[in-house]
Amino acid sequence: MAALENTFMPVYSRTFGSELSTFTQRIVAAVISWNDNRASRKALSQLTDRQLEDIGLSRFDI
């Protein structure tokens, strides 16, 4: 009877496709973060000084 030897060696090398995918994901995450920050700044800039003071912010903090 023959015995089979299971010598699985995982390959951890990164391919160009996986590097490109990671790079693309980072770019998309950066754009999403930038847009969230932009929307927050826009919303905060529309508040009055009194409203900003109520939440503990000033115009300088925006």
N, C-alpha and C positions, 0 to 999 in steps of 0.2 A: 504494500500500500504506500502510496506516495504522500509525503507531507508537504503542505504548502506553507511557505514562510511569508508572513505578512509584514513587509518592511515599508510601510507608508512613510514617505519623507515629504512633509509639507513644503510647499514652495512659497516663500515670502517675498519674492522679487516683485517689484511694482512695474507694471507695464505702462507704456505711454498713455494708453486709454484710461487707466485708473488715475494716473497723474493729472490728465486733462479733466477728468470727472471731478477730482478733488479741487482743482483750481477753479473750475466752473461753479462748484458748490460754494466755495469761499467768496467768489465774486457776487453771486446771488445773495448770500447772507449779508455781505457788506452793503449792497444796494438796499436791501430790505431794512437794515438797521439805519442807514442814512435817511430813508424815507420816513421811518417811524420818528426819528429825531426831528426831522423837518416839520412833520405834522404837529408834534408836541410844541415846538417853538412857535408855530403859527397860532395854535390854540391859546397858548399862554400870552402871546403878544396882543391878543384881542381882549384880554381881561383888563379891568380898570386897576389902578394902583391900589385901591381899597381891597379889591378881590385878591390881588396878589399878596397883599399884606396879611389877609386872613389865612392864606395857606403857607405863610412864612417865606415868601419870595419877594424879590424886588425886580425892577426892570433890568438891573445889572446881572442878576442871576439867570435871566433868560438867555 
